Amino acid sequence: MSIRTICCIGAGYVGGPTMAVIADRCPGIQVTVVDLNQARIDAWNDPDLSKLPVYEPGLDAVVGRCRGRNLHFSTAVEPAIAAADMVFLSVNTPTKTKGVGAGQASDLRWIEASARQVAACAQGHTIVVEKSTLPVRTAETVKAILSAAQDVLPGGGEPKSFAVLSNPEFLAEGTAIPDLESPDRVLIGGEDPQAIESLAGVYGQWVPQERILRTNLWSSELSKLTANAFLAQRISSINSIAALCEATGADVQEVAHAIGADNRIGSKFLKAGPGFGGSCFQKDILNLVYLCGYYGLHKVAAYWQSVVELNDWQQHRIARLVVQSLFGTLTGKRIAVLGFAFKADTNDTRETPAIRICQDLLEEGARLAIYDPKVVESQIAKDLSCSTDPDLWHCVPSPDQAVVGADAVLVLTEWSIFADLDWAHIASRMRHPAWVFDTRLIINQSAARAAGLNVWSVGIG
Ligand SMILES: NC(=O)c1ccc[n+]([C@@H]2O[C@H](COP(=O)([O-])OP(=O)(O)OC[C@H]3O[C@@H](n4cnc5c(N)ncnc54)[C@H](O)[C@@H]3O)[C@@H](O)[C@H]2O)c1
């Protein structure tokens, strides 16, 4: 079946960029991205491309080329499903907060709701693609919901039929567009060879065939959880060694370089920092932990749980270090926080290490002046679960304004502009003795030291 119309349910960090690239690379396919969130859809349709709800380098240009041509954003979910040959489910799957599996299992209520919508509105044969990251065997649930609709023949019309595929997304925020345009691999899991080839035909319009991997449904679902668990494990591993470097006089950058030169290890994802963030790593590992526990593999569950625990520890460790360095108390002291997003080149703050670190500092009585080039103040207010209070924390429009009268600068995101800060100028605006805490190994340390600042850098003993 050659695909002519696609509907994607969920216009978030995955649905938006993924569908924009599909529309860009497949001009013969009409792509409609639908969402219940009117404000989000309005932002995707904003004539000013700098106001798209997701910040990703290069995304504005792709949307600018396709929107209105073969890329559409809408809240009209039902007609978009009815018209589609293929429906992607790209809805959120956060960790459950209550009930069975709370704190570990994924909350599948949005997947279930969108599968029910597809069951109700689809017409003819529809290929349903799980794009969200899902626990292994979720496709069974999706299939059960769809097959209940399959049995009901709409008054005299053509019977509905469905095929379900798993097609997890491996893009990384901050590099989503190059990741989508030139993926290391595309993974398609399924049982229906025709459906698999239909989806492979979409990707095949720009991805070389040898990079399109075909597996069974369960391998595909599990591969996504496993990929994120392995990536997060590398971050926790290098952060554990960073702490040891600090204690022993070693330099984590030198250690990372030395071990990364071994091609069995590889050089990527060996950067020490304040811990991993983003909506996926923690949630997907916890999901894996839950699955292992469910299948009685308690040792395996504990092994992966420790990756998350080390990440939590690293964030609290950094906050404690700040307190200790500033004579054991932060009461009334001003700290300039540079960067709030969980990584550079995104406006996403979900699970950002900045949340926990800032909360720890606020609890110690610090006053925070926060600067991030892309995160809006209302988002930070939500994340810190406290309304804007200039006496506690506030946002400022530049690093320069953050540092006035500050006792410390805390760099939490590796935005490239932080590599070029003028430390002599910054030092002249701070209260002394003054500190810089570089959790990303991004600043010019020698310039900061030369300006008379005390410098702490993660992993440097
Ligand atoms: N963010 C990433 O980097 C990334 C990478 C790979 C995979 N994933 C996975 O992709 C999935 C989506 O992640 P995201 O970051 O795009 O989430 P998101 O929260 O940014 O977007 C999800 C969107 O789905 C919408 N939605 C929920 N239920 C709906 C329904 N019934 N009808 C219409 N719209 C509905 C929400 O309003 C929201 O806008 C998750 O499972 C996530 O684990 C995310």
The ligand as an ORCA input file, in Angstrom:
! r2SCAN-3c Opt
* xyz 0 1
  N      11.039     14.136     23.525
  C      11.926     13.289     23.009
  O      13.094     13.607     22.803
  C      11.501     11.895     22.620
  C      12.345     11.127     21.823
  C      11.931      9.867     21.451
  C      10.712      9.388     21.873
  N       9.906     10.134     22.667
  C       8.592      9.589     23.048
  O       7.601     10.167     22.186
  C       6.370     10.335     22.883
  C       5.919     11.785     22.791
  O       6.904     12.576     23.419
  P       6.891     14.164     23.296
  O       8.158     14.634     23.931
  O       6.574     14.562     21.897
  O       5.620     14.505     24.235
  P       4.821     15.886     24.317
  O       4.200     15.905     25.660
  O       5.714     17.004     23.886
  O       3.675     15.749     23.200
  C       2.605     14.881     23.289
  C       1.370     15.605     22.747
  O       0.301     14.672     22.620
  C      -0.922     15.366     22.838
  N      -1.994     14.412     23.115
  C      -2.118     13.549     24.154
  N      -3.231     12.802     24.016
  C      -3.843     13.199     22.870
  C      -5.019     12.782     22.178
  N      -5.791     11.799     22.643
  N      -5.332     13.422     21.041
  C      -4.556     14.399     20.552
  N      -3.428     14.830     21.151
  C      -3.062     14.219     22.288
  C      -0.594     16.283     24.001
  O      -1.496     17.354     24.077
  C       0.838     16.728     23.656
  O       0.872     17.946     22.943
  C       6.623      9.854     24.307
  O       6.217      8.515     24.401
  C       8.126      9.945     24.452
  O       8.635      9.017     25.376
  C      10.275     11.400     23.024
*
